[in-house]
Amino acid sequence: MYNECIGIPSAVMMATNSHASEAFKQYVQKDPKGRTILIVPEGKYKGWVPRIIYSMHLEDVSLPFLRLMSFPVGGTSIGNLVDMKNFSAVGNYLCLLPKSFGTCKSMETLNLSFNHFQQIPAAVFNLQSLTWLDCSDNELEVLSPDIGKLKNLRTLKLGGNFLSEIPSEISQCKKIEYLVLSRKWYPREGGMKELPKAACGLKELRYLDVSWHQIHTIPDEVGNLTKLESLNMKGNFLKYVSTDIAKCTSLRELNLTGALKLNSYIPEELLQLSELRTLNLNNNYFSEISPKINGLKKLRHFIMRRNALVSLPDTLFDLKHLESIEIGDNYLEELSPSIKKLKKLKTLEMRGNKLTKLPDELCDCGSLESLLLSLNELVSLPENIYRLANLKELDVSRNQLTSIPLLLDKLEMLAKTGLIDLSENSIKVPPQEICDQGSDTLFIFLREYRISQAKHRRKMILIGAAKAGKTSLRNALILGRSKLTAEHERTWVLERHLWEPEPDLRVQVLDFGGHHIYSAAHHMFLTSEALHVLVFDLSKYKPELYDAMVGNWLDAIMDRSPGAVIVMVGTHVDLCKEDEIDEILEDISDRMKRIEDKKIQEIKIHLVRTDDALNSLTNRDTGTKFEDIEIQRLREKRNGIYKMLKTRSKLPQNIHVVSCADELTGVCEFRNMLIEKLKEAGERPLPTPWWRYLQKIAEYPEKILSFTEALRIFKDLMNEMNQSMISLEGSAVSSLEMVLKYLHATGEIMWYSDNPKLQGIVFHHPETLVEMLRAIFKHDFDKVVVYDEIFGKIAGLTEKKFDAMKEDFLSKGIMTLELLHFCLYHFKIPAEARDIFVDLMLKFDLCYEIPSSLQTNYTSSRILRFPWFLRIEASNEVFVKWPTRTPRNIVELSFQFVFPSKSPPNFFEKLSSRLQAHVSKREDWSNGVLAFKNKSKILVTREQKDGGTEILVAVRGSDLQELWYLLLKIYHDMKSLLQEWPLVHVEQYLLCSHCILRGDNDPYLYPAELYLETVCPKKLYQLQSCQKCTEVFIPACLVIPLDADFQDDIGQHIIVLKEFLASLEDTVDGSGSGILTDLGLMYVAAKLGFDWTLVVSNLGLKQAEIEQIQMDNPYKVINMISIALQRWRDRQDGQSDEVLLQQLFSALKNCNRMDLVDELRQKYNIPEDNPKED
């Protein structure tokens, strides 16, 4: 048997129907009211509707775009669907509905739009419960008189069909409120000639659409539509309008777009609709408007685009309720001053007219929000346009403007929206280029400063050793009374407080925690603009403690904050004997002066030596580029030394003494001195908007503010206040940067303008950063951070796991994300700030991230290491992996930074953090790191020596380019870190590799800045540079860096290097050639040339592997050959060197490279009958 409808075998149909039924069931659901409904999402179901649907009890059925040709399918019974209330079959191929459909007596809504019906199916007229029927966009030509049976209809949509008449029986549908009878807009032939009288009998009608017919008459019967609110007659040919239309007292909207083209004037009958709110006369041919337009007393929206208007009647402006006038694309040359009467006008659209000027009276339209005047001939705008306070959109593009009102920036609402278009004019003031950049740039350019009398705003930093009395001093200054600090109240990292000693003086006080652990974060807060108060405990001072209590802190200020004003104060004077005080102060003053004089003398000597070196090179013209670079480096060095000398802070002239105990001895005098110092700089003019901006960002709820968001807030506020923050560059960004720098300098916010990594973050609540750092940098972490069951569960930590992680942190500096989460909860930092905090610490080089599997016995989603907390010493493995003497056939390159007195605080720890970016594996201890990258090794160590600090960086391996790459990366990292301490004195040296390879423990030192900041010139392979062996030619590649990527002559460098190493071995201990080492095979590679693929093929490498090596090392032929030879060697497990050499020589012979075999044997004394590789 075959299915009668579509000719498919019944067996196939049964199987297919079963599958379709299951797929179809997924769309059956319950609505919120508990009704069973079927809604097939558009495009989600393909295929025919399975018959199972007729066995379902459904109230709503929606079957859009399923290519249905009939429903029920094949004319079958409607089944259990007789109880349907809502049916939609939009966008199918339906052209009929079987009689069974008419049994759905409960049907209330029926949507058959976008199908192929030529008439409404007879079954529909049996659905007498219908209230909503949509048969729009079909092919209906006739509407059956049976429509009168649907007496409950309220909405009837028949638009987009071919109806030419409406049966009188429609008047029996007395409940209809919404009726759409519009015709398809094409073809234009046919359609109704008169507004259907039958429709005029529908007294409940509120909306009527008869667009795109050929209606020429609105009959008297229209007067019956007393409830009609909206009439759409777009695209008709209206000529006659009954006066009875005035009886349509509820009519609010009338659309006659293109419907009056046969009229030379607007029918007066239409101008009597006193309740009309919207009149649309677009696309007609009117050249004028009747003065009787004022009969539309309640008109709000007048739309008359694309006509031929040459003037407007003054009576139009009598319509006091008008909110919008849209009369673009006409021929209007002027706008009447009567426009000022329209106090409610919000939109004036006159694009594409012939306006040359605007009346000043336009500026009296205080409600105006949109002024759209593009494509006119305007040469100017009213000067008082700034009075349009509610203006949100201004378009005067494509006019002939040569200037704009200079007070335009006062339009606050326009500034907020940014909807201003001045393009394609010829504006001279301000320049058209500024106008084209939008409201922000334009308004910044236009505004002048409004400077108000500003308060003094300063930042004061309390710094000193732990328990020096900083917090107690702060309490005494701010509270005006004694409040000594209990042990549990001591400062962690730092605290921020506001001090207002006088009405016009506002001071942000930063109280630094004194423990050495906290110093990791101190550099983030030290600034030259602040007043630095160095606090020390007078009662505990001893000469041998000078550095710990005074010297180190003084150095930190003077090196990190050049030019800063420094005040010194000794606390606990009440605990000192009177005769001891002067002695202590004298000792401190003498030491400070003596040390500072020595530093100044060292800097001056260094400056003289640099000048001498620079003069000698300048006077000697060798014509080489190398010397030019040397001169440039020396000049930069000389400028740095000179700056260090000229910007050095002055030592405090006096040391004050106080007691913060009950009597507050000396505090009053000290307070008065501080106020005087803080006000010495004079009053800083502070524009009122800056203070308002500070208030705005203080209200921002997030813990951290992005620069983008800070800029948005800034623009909004400046526009709101009509204020300009114009900077030299004339941009909003530059203006904001100026404001942020000032607020940072005064301690109100924290923004690191000179740190590229952190420029995008504004700490509008500086205490947020403080709280974050407190979570980690605690001097008593072991005691303070204890397990809490609730916090532990939140962080996913058992007590056992917590203890293990805590121990790792305290000894190895390792912190898991879970432990960090635990700490952040302790300080109530929101969870969403956690990732930002981690990234922040990484950016500040406070820690580095390590793979979890390498350092711990447990897993974690993220693990950080803080070098500050490392307590372990170097293991024995370190000395095995990095022997004191450089191994044979291994190259060692190294440099060192020597800080004659002390290195900057935490310099080594920060370097350790940065090192992670360049290595794949590492082992750390308190004063060193041994790291690995491919086959190269890196050693970084710190050593206290002769009162100073030496940091040595050495790399070992055989890949010259990789060694130089690693060494230079670390060198530039160290140079970058020194920028945080611009005045620190450091000596930089490149250690002579020739001396190191010879075992000399006191190698010759090259000036690092001269050699490490250049690239080895082409064809320079040897130098007589080592002053300890002036007669020896040293490979240039051991002294001058090679290009890591494009060293064209790398092969020749390797040949020279290998021969040099071989000569050292012969000289030192007579050992063999080392051809089978990595470096030896690189030597062979350099000699081998383009025959290498044949040689390595003879050695057993497959063609695919050779090609992969080539792809992995583009343009690096020596690397390709070396890797291939090393792979061959490494695969010969258990083979002696003698056998390997025989294999290599055999492969060379087979490829006609006997010349290379002979050269290797002769150069390295390898007997032909018994080759041997030591």
Disulfide bonds with the S-S distance in Angstrom:
none
